[in-house]
Amino acid sequence: MILGLDISTSCTGVTILDYTGTVVLNTCWKFKEDDSFDKLDAAKKYIRELKNKYPITEIYIEESLQAFRPGFSSAKTILSLAKFNGILSWMLWEEFNIKPNYIGSTSARKLCGIKVIKGSPAKQQVMDWMLANQSWFVVENKKNSDNIKDHFYDMADSFVIARAGYLISKK
């Protein structure tokens, strides 16, 4: 089975696909803890639950941002995410004895046939693609709003990473 992750310090999207590309799990790990070590401790528990339930053989992780862009994440945020991503990657390797593969979000979207138009947020375009092409993917709106709850974007991104990993493994 293929595990795809969109790692973040607040919410990590998680998707597992079987060898036919069928979704076995699409969820997220929400980290409510304030301290990074407490978040990592919670992540370790989530990873162990996956290990006990699913025979994972491949792991794909969205590459963390590698450059600072004005108006987006600060250098501090990028470093924090990269550190969290690295530690979680090591935890996965330690638990599953599988070296994770890293895929850039642009490459993953391209492999899945998602054409992102510049000038419009990529996350929203991925969500639109998911809702139009993945009938199993059902979202909920925020209370008293037409906006989709934030964690569904992480779940969508983890599916794109898992699907790209599946397509790579089929080659």
Secondary structure, DSSP 8 states (H G I E B T S, - for coil): -EEEEE--SSEEEEEEE-TTS-EEEEEEEE---SSHHHHHHHHHHHHHHHHHH----EEEEE----S--TTS--HHHHHHHHHHHHHHHHHHHHHH----EEE-HHHHHHHTT----TTS-HHHHHHHHHHHH-TT----B-TTSSSB-THHHHHHHHHHHHHHHHHHHH-
